[in-house]
Amino acid sequence: MVAFGALFLVIGLILAGVSVSFLMNAERARGTVVALEWRDDPDRVSGRKRVDDGPVAYPVVEFTPAHGTPRKFRNSTGSNPPSYEVGERVEVLYHADSPEDARINGFASLWLLPLVFGGIGLLTAGIGTGVALATRARRRVL
């Protein structure tokens, strides 16, 4: 259990490092949500469909890089209800050498995965460590 938690914690830290690296090297541009792409979410954690599960809205954003032509991208994070509305202005982060790899500058786009993996890892490793210490203390008493 501790190893499983440590693995998830390491994955969370790696994902956080990727987000920090992306932020440090990213160019910024203004963009506009031009559409919402509704899709069934294939990334459900349990894989089971619940009655209240519905499609998820992924914002499609158009922006113009500093030295380029207008581009569109579908944000990697979707939600239901939608986090953005068509016509809403957003800040876009992108790399100058690869503007097709763009993200909306928002909490979910940058920090949701690191937080989920890190939180699960921390919780699981903490529980595993607590159980191991309690078991060890119980053996010493007996």
N, C-alpha and C positions, 0 to 999 in steps of 0.2 A: 504494500500500500504506500509506503514511504517512497519507494522507487518510482511508482506510477505518478505520485504527486510531484516528485522532483522532475520527472520527464515533462509533465505539463507546465511546471513552473519555468523550466528552461525554454520550452517552446514559447511561452508567453513573453519571456525576456527577449528572445530573438525577434519576435514580432514587434515588440516595443522598439528595439534597436533599429529595425527596418523602417518603422514610422519616423523615428527621430532622424535617421539618415535622410529619408525622403524630404522631411521638413527643412533640414539644413541646406539642401541643394535645390530646393524647388523654386521655380519662378511662380509669380502670382499673376492672375488675370481675372477680370470680371467675366462672369458667364451668366447665361439665362437658362432656366429649365424650360425646354421646348416641348417635352412630352413626358408622360409616365408610362413605362413599359410594365404592364401587369403580367406576371408569370406565376405559375405554381412554384413554390420554393422547393427545389430539390435537396436543399441542405438541412432539412429538418433533423434535429438531433436524434430523435427516437426512431425516425423512419416510419412511424405509424401516423395515419391520418386521423385527426379528430374531427368531430362534427363542426366545430367553430373555425377550423383551418380554412383559410381562403387564399386567394392569390395575393402576391406581394408586389408593391409598386416600386420599381427602380427608376429614379429620375434620369432622363436623358438630357444632357447639358450641352449647349453650344457655346464656344468661346473662341477668341482669336488670340493665338500666341503672339508674343512681342514681334517676332520676325517671321510671320507666316500667314497662312490662309485660315479662314474659319474652320474649326473642327468640332465634331460631335463625339461624345462618349456616353456610355451607360455607366452610371455609378455602380460600384461593386456591392453596395449596401442598400437593401430595400426594406420596406416596412409596410405594415397595414395596421392602422391608417397611414397614408403617405406622409412622410416628413417634409416634403416640399410640394409646392403647387406649380402648375404650368404658369410661366411668366415670371416666376420668382427669380430675383437676382441672387447669385451666389458667388463666393470667391472660389476660384479654381486653382489648384496646385498642380504643377506639371514640371517635367524636366525639359530644358531647352533642346536637348539633343533627341528627345523622344516625347513630343507633346501628346502622342496617342495614349501614353500612360499617365492619364490625368485622374485626379480625385477632387471631390468637393472638400473644401476645408471645413470639416465638421467632426464632431466627437466620434460618431459612429464609424465614419469612413477611416479615421486614423487610429482610434484607440479601442474599439469594441472587441476585436479579436484578442489583442494582447491582454485586455482586462479579463475576458472570459477564461482564456487559457491560464493566465497567471493566478486568477482567483480560485479556479478549480484546483490547480496545482498546490497552491498555498493551503487551502482547506484540507485537501486529501493528505498531503504530507504532514500537516499539523495533527490531524486525527490519527494517522498511522504512528506518528511519534508518540503521541499521548497514550495510545493503546500499548505500544512497546514498552514505554516507561512504567505504566501501571502493571503490566504483566511481570516485568523485571522486579518491581517492588514487592509484588505479591509472592514471587518465588523466594525472595530473601526472607520474608516473614515466616513462610512455611518451612 
